[in-house]
Amino acid sequence: MNPLIPEIEPLADAALDARLQARIDNKTKPLGSLGRLEILAHRIGTILGTETPRWVAPQMLVCAGDHGLAARGVSAYPTDVTWQMVENFLAGGAAVSVLARQNGLALTVADCGVAREIPPRAQKEGAPRLVSCRVAAGTQDASTGPAMTQAQCEQAIANGRQIVRDMPGNAVLLGEMGIGNTSVASLLLARLGGVPLVECTGAGTGLNAEGVARKLRILETSLSANADASEPLQALAALGGFEVATLTGAVLQAALERRVIVVDGFITTAAVLVASRLQPAVLERCVFAHHSCEPGHAHMLRLLNARALLDMGLRLGEGSGAALAWPLLVSACTFLNEMASFESAGVDGKSAA
């Protein structure tokens, strides 16, 4: 085993499972009547190892990087949008900034390899935080060979693990930014999931039909140029991006520390796909926020045996869907901790008859 990859143990605690379920079932409601909120509460309690889970300093982590593949026209937007949007995150004007602020989520933006380096700035209390963990100024063009060297990929994974180590709290919400990174997610899904590339590839930032056809041809070339990269770390290095590799490391570390991992959309799920191929038990620590309208995301969720909380036609990325889903996780803990039981409320339970 690569020493970079921690051993993630399954969350096997039958006694805790039973206590959690009994606690949920004994609330003043018909059995199962809160539907998936009950399942969510049980999962949160299982991850955090308690019948009374409470949120402590939840963190939103947005990882940003650029891609050599973007120069081939796989996106409707130029590469400069990556650094411009990072600045927008930090200024508080982007969707994820607004939603994180609304929900009391501390926002960290990591420059994992943006083509134009993001200058450091003084940290103001409560403002988004910038972490610079640049591996290089963007990856190489995957259509001509590996996007990263193995050493670069491993450095990005190590960076992601360190970012999470340095964070407080018991929940990490994942987000990303990088022009061209829907192409990365499609490539990883095709290679690691065995899904036909045509079913993995969508419009991304808004390509028209001709643009999607061009994107598909370039991605087919990329798979051919990296035909030997079949193992998870090989595929991540050959096809991935610095932000996806950093997120992979963040997932591994958060899972090791038994934090709740709130997964956003297509690109963050690609990082979870890689992490789960390295350590399957990471999936027990994940909550999938929403079902993206990128066509490949449905295949990813199916491969991971996951069901998303929301289906709202989202395709923005940034972690916006994770932030939108966060109130559901808050509600799951609140009902588990504050809703009366039949005994405490003096309400008759369902008879055995």
N, C-alpha and C positions, 0 to 999 in steps of 0.2 A: 504493500500500500504506500502511495506517495505520502510522505510526512506532512505535506501541505494540506491534505484532506483529512479532517478529523473524523473519528469514529462516532457515528450518531446512533445511539441505542433506541430501539423501539419504545414507545410509551406504553408499556404493558403493566397495568395496575388494575386488576379485576376488582379489588375491593373499593378503590376510588371510583371506578366506573359505576359500580352498584350504588354507592352513596350519592353520587351526583344524580343518577337517574331517579333514585327515590326522592331526593330533594325536589327535583323538577316535577315529578308526578304528584307530589303532595301539596303543590301550590293550589290556591283556590280557583280552580278552573277544571273543565272537563279534560280528561286524559288526552294529551297530545294536541290540545286545541290552539296552542301557540305555534304549531307547525314547525317550520324550519328554524324559528327563533330558539326553540328548545334544543334542537340539534346543535345549533351554534353555541348556545350556552354550555352544553355538555363538552363540546370540543375545546372551548376556551378553558374550562375548568380542568380538563385532562392535560392540556399543554402546560398550564401554570401549576398543576399539581395540587389543586385545592378545590374544596366545595364552595368557597366564598371568594371567587376571583375579583380583583380590583385592579383598575388600570393605574400604572405608575409611569409618568413621563413618556407617553407614546411618541415615537419618532417617525418622521417622514424622511426617507432617504431617496434623493433623485440623483442618479448617476448619469453623467454626460460624456459623450465621446464622438469623434468623427470617423468616417469610413472612406477608405480609398475607392471603394466601389461606387460611391456617390458621384464621382466624376464621370461615370458611364451613363448617367441619366436615369437612375432607378428611382428618383424622387422628383416631385413637382417643384421642390424648393432647392435653392442653392445651399452649399455647405455653410456659408456665413450665417445662416439662420440658427445653427447650433449655438454659437457663442452669443449671438444676439438674444436668443431665448434664455440662455443661462443668466445673462445680465438682467433680463426681465424677471426671472425667478427671484434673483437676489434683491431686486428693487421692490418686489412685492406685488407686481402687476399681472402675473400669469395666473391661469386658472388654478394650478396647484397651490400657488402662493395664497390666493384668496381663500380657497377651500381649507387649506391647512390652518390658516389664521382663524377662520370661522369655527373650526373644530378643536382649537387648542392644541394642534400638533406642531411640535418643534420641527422646523424644516432645515435639513442639511442638503446642500448641493455639492456634489463631488465632481471636480474636473478630472476625469480619468484619462483623458487624451483628446481634448478638443483641439482642433487645428490651430486656432488662435488662442494663446494662453490667456486665461482670465486673471486680471491683476488682483492681488490681495487687497483687502480693505479692512478698516477697523470694524470690529464686531460690535454692533449696537444691541443692547438688551432686547430680547424678543424678536429680533430681526432674523431672516434666514442666514444661515452660516455657510461659508464657503470652505471646502476642504480641497486642497490641491494634492492629488495623488497621480500625477501625469506619468504615464509610461512612455508615451511618444506623442507627437503632434498628429494623431490620427493613425489608423491602421493602413496597411498596404491594400492594393486592389486584389480582392480575392478571386477575380476572374482570370488572373495571371499566375496565381500561386497563393501560398498561405498569407492570410491577413496579418497574422502575428507569428513571431517565433514562439517556441514552447516556453522559453525563458520569460518573454513578455507576458504571455498568457498567465503563467504562474505568478508573476509579480502583480498582475491585476487582481488575481484571486486573493493573494496575500493582502493586498491593499483593502479589499472589501472586508476581509476578516478583521483587519485592524480598525477600520472605521466603526464597525459594530462593537468591538471590544471597548472603544473609547466613548460609546454612547451610554447614557443612563436608560432606565426604563425596561418594560417587559413586553413591548410591542414595537415592531418595525414595519412600516408601510413602504412598499417599494414603488419607485417611479424611475423614469429614464428620459433622456433627450439625446437625439443624434440623427441628423438627416441621413437617411439610408438604412436605418436599423430595422425597419420591417423586412428588408431583404435579408438581413442577418437572421432574424427569427424564422423566416421561411426556409432558409438554407439549413438551419439547425434542425427544424422539424422534419424536413425531407430526409436528412442524413440519419438522424438518431431515431426518428419515428417511422421511417419507411413509407411516408405518405407521398404520393405523386406530387411533384413540384407544382404542377398546374393547380392542384387543390390547396396548396400552401400559400399561393401568391395572390395578393389583392392590390387595391389601388393605393394603399399607404396614405400619403399626404394628399391624395386627390388626383392621381393620374387618370387620364382618359383611357379608352379601350386600346388605342394605339400605344400609349405609354405602358400600359400593363403588359401588352404583348412584347414590347422591347425589354421590359424588366425581366420577363420570364426567360427570354433568350439569354440575357446576361447571367441570370442565376443558373441556367443549365450549363453555361460555360464555366461558371465558378465551381459547380459540383464536379465537372469533368477535370478541371485543373487541380482539384484536391481529392481525387478519387481514392487515394490510399488513407485518408483521414477518417477512420471509422470509429475509433474509440472515443468516449466522451471528451477527454481533454485534448485529443488530437483534433477532433471536429471543432471544438471551441476555438482552438488556436488558428486553425485553417480558415474557418468560416465566420468566426464571431467578431465582436468588437470589444474595445477596452471597457465600455460601460457594461456590457453583458457579462464579461468575465468578472468584473468588480462586483456586480450584483450576485453572481454565482458564489463568490466568496462570502458576501454578506449573508446570503441564505444559509450557507453551511455554518457560519458562526452563530447566527441567530438561533438556528435549530439546536446547535450544541448547548447554547445557554437557555434553552426552553423558553424563548420569547415567542409570542404569537407573530407570525409572518403574514402580513396582508398583501396579497399579490394583486397587482393592477391588471394590465391587459396582455396583449400578444407578446410584447418584447420582454416584460418582466417574467411572464410565464415561460418563455424560452430559457431564461436563466434558471428557473426552478426545474425545468425539464433536464437541463445539464446536471444540476446539483443532485437531482433524484436518481440519475443514472450512476452517479458516484456514491451516493448514500441514500438508499430508498426511504429511510425513516424520516427524512426531512419533510415528506409530504404530510406526516401526522401533525406537523407544526404549522401548516399553511391553511389560510382562509382565502378563497379566491373571490375577489371583489365583484367582478362583472364579466359578462360575456361580450367581448369585443365583436364588432361587425367585420373585422378582418377575417376572411374565410378560414385561414389557418388556425385561428384560436379555438374553434369548435373541435378540431382534430386534437389540439394539444390537451384541452380539457378532457376529452375522451381517453387519450393515452394515460393521463394522470388519474383517471377515475374521479374527476373532480366536477362539482357543480357550483357555478358561480352564484353569488347572492343577487346580483342585479343583471338585468338585460335591458339596456336603455339606448342601444344603438350608438354607443360611445366608440370613438376611434382617435381620441386626442393624445392619449399617453400621458406622460409627465407624472403619473401617479394620481391623476384626477379622479379616476374611478375608485381607487382605494380610499381616497379622502371622502368621496360621496358615500361609500359603504360604511365608513367608520361609525356613524351613529347607530347602525344596527348592532355592532359589536358592543357599543356602550349600553344599548337597551338590553342586550342579552345578559350582561353582568348585572344590570340594575334590577331586572325582574328576578334574577336568581337570588340576589341579596336582600331585596326590599319587599317583594311580594309576600303576603301572608300565607302561611300554611293553613290547612283545614283546622288543625288543632288550635293554633294561635288566634285565629279569627273566630273560633266557635261556630264554624260552618260545618254542617253535616256533609260527609263525603259520599261518594257513590256507593250504594248498597251492593252486596255481593250477589243479590238475587238477579 
